[in-house]
Amino acid sequence: MLVAALLASPVPNAPAAHPYDEWSAPIKNGTCKDSSDPTKVQCTVQADGVKAYRFPAGIFEIDEQLLVPEKTSITGAASPNDMDNPTTSPDWSKQTLFLATKGVTEYWTNYCHASDMVHTRVGFVLSSHTTVRDVSYQGIDTIRPADNGALCGGGVFETKGCAENDCHTQVNNGGSDGQGSANVTIDNVRINDYHYAEDRKLVGADIEGNHDCNGADTRDGCCFCEPNKVRSAQVAVWVPQTRDAPGTRGLVVRDLVSRSQQADGVNLHGYVRDALVQHVHIENTGDDTFALWGGNLFPENVTFSQCTAVNPGVLRPNWYGNCVATYGLKSVVFDRITCAEPTLAHPIPQPYGSRDVTQIDTSMFVVYTSFGGQYAPGNSVRILDWAFTDLEGRPYTADNGTMADPKLTGKKAWTADDRGTVAPFFLPGKTQQVNVHVGPAAAATAVEEA
């Protein structure tokens, strides 16, 4: 696919784009000064030493993974979101939009295993004491590459860490040191909406050649090896595993809207503590919408609050993805989460060739022990005040579901916690003790899929 076609602007008379080197060089170099030109990026040094870069309205091209130095803030021209109406696009002429000029379009791209993440991925890597606020971002990936099947990232926003999900190589994201970031705030950002009006007809479309899903991927046949052509990014927010024991701490993700992702929505991986994901609306992922993937590193004091997931997994239709998933942890709270997902007539069995378990849209919360997921002694999963509906806003109930068994097509899995409270969660593997405590369900409300 031609880059020119991927970059086609949906906005008539859109302003000229600012080249990447022009606007990124001061941030990389730590140069901070105000300009007399209001169309240029302004910068002041705050009393706390933070270099505050203020971007005007306009399009700012990005073609690599930018490591944002410590004590840096990036603020756009105006709020891109109305969280009461998250599917309403802003007036782009008044917005600060970071527009990717490079993306993944080939299944066999060397993505996770590349030796240089700076020139492989496109997006931001946020160091400690950084803030990004009031900006939009549009990626142009049109496929999830083969070596990203177990997820190594590719986030619009990443914190510092390893390029591979298990840190088995020496490559780090963004050319960083791989040490965990502390006190990072991502506030009021909009992701993959600039091209969404044009691409929405492609969401969930059947693509010929994408359904050899009964065996291991090979170059002679693969599962979802052809691009879905939805211009997007791999992940909205990705926290990678880090090279240091303290991991990632003090992360806040608030008032974020994403219209599509090739992989997950928000995935917090490795050891993460004291993290808050709040007022986040994510639609049309190719995998899980909200995931906590501690593996054997036991993240703790993590909260997802007042978040909405719509149509998880649809960019790889019928294959894999749920509204909320965990893969190992010590403690997490899911508070006032809304999940809107379909009931699928023909999900693709998992693992390949098995007719026993399907792993897409099986329940609202799925507690996995796969992908190295381990649950610390005394672990805690609190599910409070949830709402679970189909895409038209009709509530799912335990009466029309199935108790802890999603094998029956057309039934959502429900489970009782240790106090006998029933909720839409499911534990596919029962080899570990997972302590799930359920609070009351919220009144169901319709979720707009636009």
C-alpha positions in Angstrom: 0.0 0.0 0.0 1.4 3.4 -0.9 2.3 5.7 2.0 0.5 8.5 0.2 -2.7 6.6 0.4 -2.2 5.8 4.0 -1.6 9.4 4.8 -4.6 10.8 2.9 -6.2 13.5 5.0 -9.9 13.3 5.8 -9.9 17.0 6.5 -10.2 19.4 3.6 -7.6 22.2 3.6 -5.8 20.6 6.5 -2.8 22.6 7.7 0.7 21.8 6.4 2.4 19.1 8.4 5.4 19.9 10.6 8.3 17.5 9.7 9.4 15.2 12.5 13.0 16.4 12.8 11.8 20.0 13.1 9.7 19.5 16.2 11.4 16.6 17.8 14.9 17.9 17.9 14.4 20.3 20.8 12.7 17.6 22.9 15.5 15.1 22.2 18.2 17.7 22.9 16.5 19.3 25.9 16.5 22.7 24.2 13.8 24.9 25.7 12.9 28.4 24.6 9.8 30.3 23.6 9.4 31.3 20.0 7.9 34.6 18.7 6.1 32.5 16.1 2.8 31.2 17.5 2.7 28.4 14.9 5.8 26.9 16.5 6.3 24.8 19.6 6.9 26.9 22.7 8.8 25.8 25.7 9.4 27.1 29.3 11.2 25.6 32.2 8.9 25.3 35.2 9.9 25.8 38.8 10.2 22.1 39.4 12.6 21.8 36.5 10.1 20.3 34.0 10.6 21.4 30.5 7.1 22.2 29.3 6.6 22.0 25.5 3.3 23.6 24.3 2.3 22.6 20.8 0.0 24.7 18.6 -2.8 23.3 16.5 -1.5 21.4 13.5 -0.2 18.1 12.2 3.1 16.9 13.5 4.7 14.0 11.6 6.3 11.2 13.5 8.3 8.3 11.9 10.2 6.7 14.7 10.0 5.9 18.4 10.8 9.0 20.3 12.4 8.7 23.8 11.0 11.6 25.8 13.6 12.7 28.4 12.9 12.9 32.1 11.0 15.9 33.5 9.4 16.8 30.2 5.7 17.7 29.5 4.1 17.8 26.1 0.8 19.7 25.9 -1.4 20.2 22.8 -3.6 23.1 21.7 -7.0 21.9 23.0 -8.8 19.0 24.5 -9.6 16.4 21.8 -12.2 14.5 23.9 -15.7 14.9 25.3 -15.8 12.0 27.7 -19.6 12.2 27.9 -19.6 11.6 24.1 -16.3 9.8 23.4 -17.1 8.8 19.8 -17.6 12.5 18.8 -14.5 13.5 16.8 -13.0 17.0 17.5 -12.6 19.8 15.1 -9.2 18.7 13.8 -8.2 22.2 12.7 -8.0 23.1 16.3 -6.1 20.1 17.5 -2.5 19.0 17.9 -2.3 15.8 16.0 0.8 13.5 15.8 0.5 11.7 12.5 2.6 8.6 11.9 4.3 8.5 8.5 5.5 4.9 8.8 3.6 1.8 9.8 3.6 -2.0 9.7 1.8 -3.3 6.6 3.5 -6.7 6.2 2.8 -9.8 8.3 6.4 -11.0 8.3 8.0 -7.6 9.3 10.8 -8.1 11.9 9.1 -6.2 14.6 9.7 -7.6 18.1 13.0 -9.2 17.1 14.5 -6.1 15.4 17.8 -4.9 16.7 16.7 -1.2 16.7 13.3 -0.1 18.1 13.9 3.6 17.3 13.5 2.9 13.6 11.2 -0.1 13.9 8.3 1.3 16.0 6.5 4.7 15.8 5.3 6.4 19.0 6.5 7.9 22.3 8.6 6.3 25.1 8.0 8.2 28.3 10.8 8.5 30.9 10.2 9.3 34.5 8.3 12.5 35.5 6.8 13.1 32.1 3.3 14.2 31.1 1.5 14.1 27.7 -1.8 16.0 27.6 -4.4 17.3 25.2 -3.0 15.7 22.0 -4.2 13.2 19.4 -2.3 10.5 17.6 -3.0 8.6 14.4 -1.0 5.4 13.5 -0.9 3.7 10.1 -0.2 0.1 10.9 -2.6 -2.1 8.9 -1.7 -5.5 10.4 -0.3 -7.1 13.5 3.0 -8.7 12.5 3.7 -12.4 13.1 6.4 -11.9 15.8 4.1 -9.7 17.8 1.6 -12.5 18.4 2.6 -12.8 22.0 2.7 -9.0 22.3 6.0 -7.1 22.6 4.3 -3.7 22.4 4.2 -1.1 19.7 2.4 1.4 21.9 1.4 4.9 20.9 2.7 5.6 24.4 5.1 3.3 26.1 7.1 3.6 29.3 10.8 2.5 29.3 11.6 -1.2 29.2 12.6 -4.1 27.1 11.8 -4.5 23.4 11.0 -8.2 23.8 8.2 -9.1 26.3 10.6 -11.3 28.3 13.7 -9.2 28.1 15.7 -12.1 26.6 17.7 -9.7 24.3 19.6 -6.6 25.1 17.4 -4.4 23.0 15.3 -1.7 24.7 12.4 0.4 23.5 13.2 3.9 22.1 17.0 3.5 22.6 16.3 3.7 26.4 18.2 2.1 29.3 15.3 -0.3 29.8 14.9 0.8 33.4 11.3 1.4 34.6 9.7 4.8 34.5 8.2 6.5 37.5 5.4 9.1 37.7 4.2 9.2 34.1 0.8 10.9 33.3 -1.1 10.4 30.0 -4.1 12.7 30.2 -6.8 13.6 27.7 -5.5 12.0 24.6 -7.2 10.7 21.5 -5.9 7.8 19.4 -6.6 6.5 15.9 -9.6 8.7 15.2 -8.3 10.9 12.4 -8.7 8.2 9.8 -11.5 6.3 11.5 -14.4 7.7 9.6 -12.9 6.4 6.4 -11.7 3.1 7.8 -14.7 2.1 10.0 -16.3 0.1 7.1 -13.2 -2.2 7.3 -13.5 -3.0 11.0 -14.4 -6.7 11.3 -14.5 -7.3 7.5 -13.7 -10.7 6.2 -10.3 -10.8 4.4 -9.6 -13.7 2.1 -6.6 -15.7 3.1 -6.8 -14.9 6.8 -8.4 -18.1 8.1 -5.7 -20.9 8.1 -5.9 -21.0 11.9 -5.7 -24.7 12.6 -1.9 -25.0 12.7 1.2 -23.1 13.5 1.9 -20.0 11.3 4.1 -20.7 8.4 5.0 -18.8 5.3 2.6 -21.1 3.4 -0.4 -20.4 5.5 -1.2 -18.2 8.5 -3.9 -16.8 10.7 -4.7 -13.2 9.9 -1.6 -12.8 7.7 -3.3 -10.4 5.3 -3.7 -6.7 6.3 -7.1 -5.6 7.6 -6.2 -2.1 6.2 -7.6 -0.3 9.3 -5.0 2.5 9.9 -4.2 2.2 13.5 -1.3 1.4 16.0 -0.5 -1.8 17.7 -1.4 -0.7 21.3 -2.7 2.5 22.8 -0.7 2.3 26.0 2.0 -0.4 26.6 4.0 -0.8 29.7 6.8 -3.3 29.0 8.7 -5.5 31.3 11.7 -3.6 32.7 15.3 -4.5 33.5 15.2 -3.3 37.1 13.3 -4.7 40.1 11.4 -1.5 40.9 9.6 -1.7 37.5 7.1 0.9 36.4 5.4 2.9 39.2 3.1 5.9 39.5 1.5 5.6 36.1 -1.7 7.6 35.5 -3.7 7.1 32.2 -6.8 9.3 32.3 -9.5 10.5 29.8 -8.1 8.5 26.9 -10.2 7.6 23.8 -9.0 5.1 21.2 -11.1 4.1 18.1 -9.1 1.1 17.0 -5.9 -0.9 17.8 -4.3 -3.8 15.9 -3.5 -5.5 19.2 -4.5 -4.5 22.8 -5.9 -1.3 24.1 -4.1 -0.8 27.4 -1.7 -3.5 28.6 0.4 -3.2 31.7 3.1 -5.8 31.6 5.7 -6.9 34.1 6.1 -5.4 37.6 3.8 -2.4 37.8 2.7 -0.7 41.0 0.6 2.2 42.0 -1.1 2.6 38.6 -4.4 4.1 37.7 -6.3 3.8 34.4 -9.4 6.0 34.7 -12.1 7.3 32.3 -10.8 5.4 29.3 -12.9 4.5 26.3 -11.4 2.0 23.8 -13.1 0.4 20.8 -12.2 -2.1 18.1 -9.1 -3.8 19.3 -7.4 -6.9 17.8 -6.9 -8.4 21.2 -7.8 -7.7 24.8 -9.0 -4.2 25.6 -7.7 -3.8 29.1 -5.0 -6.2 30.3 -2.8 -6.6 33.3 0.0 -9.0 32.4 2.3 -9.5 35.3 3.6 -12.9 34.3 5.5 -13.9 37.4 6.4 -10.4 38.6 3.2 -9.7 40.5 2.0 -6.1 39.8 0.2 -4.5 42.7 -2.1 -1.6 43.7 -3.3 -1.3 40.1 -6.8 0.2 39.5 -8.9 0.4 36.3 -11.8 2.7 37.0 -14.8 4.0 35.0 -13.5 2.5 31.8 -15.4 1.2 28.7 -14.4 -1.5 26.3 -16.3 -1.9 23.0 -16.0 -4.8 20.6 -12.7 -6.4 21.7 -10.8 -8.6 19.2 -12.7 -7.4 16.2 -9.7 -6.5 14.1 -8.9 -10.2 14.0 -12.5 -11.3 13.9 -13.6 -14.3 16.0 -10.0 -15.2 17.2 -8.9 -13.7 20.5 -9.7 -10.9 22.9 -11.9 -10.0 25.8 -12.9 -6.7 27.5 -10.7 -7.3 30.5 -8.0 -10.0 31.0 -5.4 -10.7 33.6 -2.2 -12.8 33.2 -0.7 -12.9 36.7 -0.7 -10.3 39.5 -0.7 -9.6 43.2 -3.6 -7.1 43.4 -5.9 -5.2 41.0 -9.3 -3.4 41.3 -11.7 -3.1 38.4 -14.2 -0.5 39.4 -17.2 0.6 37.3 -16.1 -1.1 34.1 -18.5 -1.3 31.1 -18.1 -4.0 28.5 -20.0 -4.1 25.2 -19.2 -7.1 23.1 -21.2 -9.4 20.7 -22.0 -13.0 21.1 -20.2 -14.8 18.3 -21.8 -17.6 16.3 -18.5 -19.0 15.0 -15.5 -18.1 17.2 -12.2 -19.7 16.2 -11.3 -22.5 18.6 -8.3 -22.1 20.9 -5.7 -23.5 21.0 -5.5 -24.2 17.3 -7.6 -27.2 16.3 -9.2 -27.6 19.7 -13.0 -27.6 20.1 -12.8 -27.3 23.8 -12.3 -23.6 24.5 -12.8 -20.4 22.7 -11.0 -17.3 23.8 -12.8 -14.3 22.4 -15.8 -12.7 24.0 -16.3 -15.6 26.4 -17.0 -13.4 29.4 -16.4 -9.8 30.6 -13.4 -10.6 32.8 -11.1 -13.5 32.1 -8.4 -14.6 34.6 -5.7 -16.4 32.6 -2.7 -18.5 33.7 -1.4 -18.6 30.2 1.5 -16.4 28.9 3.4 -17.1 32.1 0.6 -15.7 34.4 1.2 -16.5 38.0 -0.9 -15.2 41.0 0.9 -14.3 44.2 0.0 -15.9 47.5 -2.8 -13.7 49.0 -3.6 -12.2 45.6 -6.7 -10.1 45.2 -8.9 -9.4 42.1 -11.7 -7.0 43.0 -14.5 -6.5 40.5 -16.8 -3.7 41.5 -19.9 -2.1 39.9 -19.7 -3.5 36.4 -22.0 -3.4 33.4 -22.0 -6.1 30.7 -24.0 -5.7 27.4 -24.1 -6.6 23.8 -23.3 -4.0 21.2 -26.9 -2.7 21.2 -26.8 -2.1 25.0 -28.9 -5.2 25.9 -27.6 -6.6 29.2 -26.1 -10.0 29.5 -27.3 -11.9 32.7 -26.3 -15.0 34.5 -29.7 -16.5 33.5 -28.9 -16.4 29.8 -25.3 -17.3 30.4 -23.5 -20.5 31.5 -21.7 -21.1 34.8 -18.0 -21.2 34.3 -18.2 -23.0 31.0 -17.9 -20.9 27.8 -17.8 -23.9 25.5 -21.5 -23.6 24.6 -21.8 -21.3 21.6 -24.0 -18.3 22.3 -23.4 -18.4 26.1 -21.3 -16.0 28.2 -19.4 -17.5 31.1 -20.3 -16.5 34.7 -18.7 -17.6 38.0 -19.5 -17.2 41.7 -16.8 -15.7 43.9 -15.8 -17.1 47.3 -18.9 -15.5 48.9 -21.3 -16.9 46.3 -21.7 -13.6 44.3 -22.1 -14.3 40.6 -20.5 -12.1 38.0 -19.3 -12.4 34.4 -15.8 -13.6 35.1 -14.1 -16.9 34.1 -11.0 -18.8 35.0 -10.0 -21.0 32.1 -7.3 -22.8 34.1 -7.9 -23.8 37.7 -4.3 -24.7 38.6 -3.8 -21.6 40.8 -5.7 -20.0 43.6 -7.1 -16.7 42.5 -9.1 -14.7 45.0 -11.9 -12.9 43.2 -14.2 -10.6 45.1 -17.3 -9.2 43.4 -19.2 -6.0 44.1 -22.6 -5.0 42.8 -23.4 -4.6 39.1 -24.1 -1.2 37.7 -27.3 -0.4 35.8 -26.7 -1.3 32.2 -26.5 1.6 29.7 -26.3 1.5 26.0 -22.8 2.0 24.5 -22.6 3.7 21.1 -20.6 1.9 18.5 -19.8 4.5 15.9 
